[in-house]
Amino acid sequence: MSVAIPLYIGSDSSIEIDALKDPITAAFVNDATGTAELKNPAGDVVTNGGSITLSYIASSEGDYRGTLPDNAAINDGSSSGDGPDYWLEVLAESTGRTKFWRFKCRAKYRGAG
């Protein structure tokens, strides 16, 4: 299972969970409710970065996708692109099972190193 966490300033950013599995049966989970929110370094949800729904991708094996909108209040903090870190929190719940991830990510412009 992996989670993709691109974070692009001024662009929609795809948030994906790949191959979500039940930890006991190892079966792919295709009926989860997935959500995500992006938090600033202080731990506050950024404007337009909360309540992101991750929807199941039809006919996949435990894959989910959502979109952080282009107007989410993120920035690179400086002209060099070495700005603040954000926290992406992802939650998947299904039939009494919960998985939670928290990832540190840095905003950047598309095409920037």
Secondary structure, 3 states (H helix, E strand, C coil): CEEECCCECCCCEEEEEECCECCCCCCECCCCEEEEEEECCCCCECCCCCCEEEEECCCCCCCEEEEECCCCCCCCCCCCCCCCEEEEEEEEEECCEEEEEEEEEECECCCCC
